[in-house]
Amino acid sequence: MQLTRHAWAVGAEVRHCCTPLPPHAEPRVLAEVVLEEADRRLAQPRLGTVRCAQMHARQVRARYERLSRLEAAQPAATPP
C-alpha cells in the first residue's frame, strides 16, 4: 500500500511538471505514456505477493525516472 501511495504521489508531481511544457513536446508525451501505463497497472487489485510488490516498485521507479527527465527538460529560470 505504501508503494502504491508513493507511486500516486510521484505521478502527481510528474503531471505538475508536464503542465508548462507544450502539448506535443517529446518529454511531455513520453511522461503521459508512462503515467497512463503506470495508472493502469496500479489500478489492478493488490495481491499481497512479492511479484505484486515488485511491480509496484517498478512503477515508482519509472515515475521517478520520468520526473528526472522532465525536470531536466524544464526551461532554466532566469535570475531576477
Contact map, one row per residue, 1 for C-alpha under 8 A:
11111000000000000000000000000000000000000000000000000000000000000000000000000000
11111100000000000000000000000000000000000000000000000000000000000000000000000000
11111110000000000000000000000000000000000000000000001001100100000000000000000000
11111111000000000000000000000000000000000100000000000001000100000000000000000000
11111111100000000000000000000000000000000000000000000000000000000000000000000000
01111111110000000000000000000000000000000000000000000000000100000000000000000000
00111111111000000000000000000000000000000000000000000001001100100000000000000000
00011111111100000000000000000000000000000000000000000000000000000000000000000000
00001111111110000000000000000000000000000000000000000000000000000000000000000000
00000111111111000000000000000000000000000000000000000000000100110010000000000000
00000011111111100000000000000000001000000000000000000000000000100000000000000000
00000001111111110000000000000000000000000000000000000000000000000000000000000000
00000000111111111000000000000000000000000000000000000000000000000010000000000000
00000000011111111100000000000010000000000000000000000000000000100110010000000000
00000000001111111110000000000001000000000000000000000000000000000000000000000000
00000000000111111110000000000000000000000000000000000000000000000000000000000000
00000000000011111111100000000000000000000000000000000000000000000010011001000000
00000000000001111111100000010010000000000000000000000000000000000000010000000000
00000000000000111111110000000000000000000000000000000000000000000000000000000000
00000000000000001111110000000000000000000000000000000000000000000000000000000000
00000000000000001111111010010000000000000000000000000000000000000000000001000000
00000000000000000011111110010000000000000000000000000000000000000000000000000000
00000000000000000000111110011000000000000000000000000000000000000000000000000000
00000000000000000000011111011000000000000000000000000000000000000000000000000000
00000000000000000000111111111000000000000000000000000000000000000000000000000000
00000000000000000000000111111100000000000000000000000000000000000000000000000000
00000000000000000000000011111110000000000000000000000000000000000000110010000000
00000000000000000100111111111111000000000000000000000000000000000000010000000000
00000000000000000000001111111111100000000000000000000000000000000000000000000000
00000000000000000000000001111111110000000000000000000000000000000000000000000000
00000000000001000100000000111111111000000000000000000000000000000110010000000000
00000000000000100000000000011111111100000000000000000000000000000000000000000000
00000000000000000000000000001111111110000000000000000000000000000000000000000000
00000000000000000000000000000111111111000000000000000000000001100100000000000000
00000000001000000000000000000011111111100000000000000000000000100000000000000000
00000000000000000000000000000001111111110000000000000000000000000000000000000000
00000000000000000000000000000000111111111000000000000000000000000000000000000000
00000000000000000000000000000000011111111100000000000000001000000000000000000000
00000000000000000000000000000000001111111110000000000000000000000000000000000000
00000000000000000000000000000000000111111111000000000000000000000000000000000000
00000000000000000000000000000000000011111111000000000000000000000000000000000000
00010000000000000000000000000000000001111111100000000001001000000000000000000000
00000000000000000000000000000000000000111111100000000000000000000000000000000000
00000000000000000000000000000000000000011111110000000000000000000000000000000000
00000000000000000000000000000000000000000111111000000000000000000000000000000000
00000000000000000000000000000000000000000001111100010000000000000000000000000000
00000000000000000000000000000000000000000000111110010000000000000000000000000000
00000000000000000000000000000000000000000000011111011000000000000000000000000000
00000000000000000000000000000000000000000000001111111000000000000000000000000000
00000000000000000000000000000000000000000000000111111100000000000000000000000000
00000000000000000000000000000000000000000000000011111110000000000000000000000000
00000000000000000000000000000000000000000000011111111111000000000000000000000000
00100000000000000000000000000000000000000000000111111111100000000000000000000000
00000000000000000000000000000000000000000000000001111111110000000000000000000000
00000000000000000000000000000000000000000000000000111111111000000000000000000000
00110010000000000000000000000000000000000100000000011111111100000000000000000000
00100000000000000000000000000000000000000000000000001111111110000000000000000000
00000000000000000000000000000000000000000000000000000111111111000000000000000000
00000010000000000000000000000000000001000100000000000011111111100000000000000000
00110110010000000000000000000000000000000000000000000001111111110000000000000000
00000000000000000000000000000000000000000000000000000000111111111000000000000000
00000000000000000000000000000000010000000000000000000000011111111100000000000000
00000010011001000000000000000000011000000000000000000000001111111110000000000000
00000000010000000000000000000000000000000000000000000000000111111111000000000000
00000000000000000000000000000000000000000000000000000000000011111111100000000000
00000000000001000000000000000010010000000000000000000000000001111111110000000000
00000000010011001000000000000010000000000000000000000000000000111111111000000000
00000000000000000000000000000000000000000000000000000000000000011111111100000000
00000000000000000000000000100000000000000000000000000000000000001111111110000000
00000000000001001100000000110010000000000000000000000000000000000111111111000000
00000000000000001000000000000000000000000000000000000000000000000011111111000000
00000000000000000000000000000000000000000000000000000000000000000001111111000000
00000000000000000000000000100000000000000000000000000000000000000000111111100000
00000000000000001000100000000000000000000000000000000000000000000000011111110000
00000000000000000000000000000000000000000000000000000000000000000000000011111000
00000000000000000000000000000000000000000000000000000000000000000000000001111100
00000000000000000000000000000000000000000000000000000000000000000000000000111110
00000000000000000000000000000000000000000000000000000000000000000000000000011111
00000000000000000000000000000000000000000000000000000000000000000000000000001111
00000000000000000000000000000000000000000000000000000000000000000000000000000111
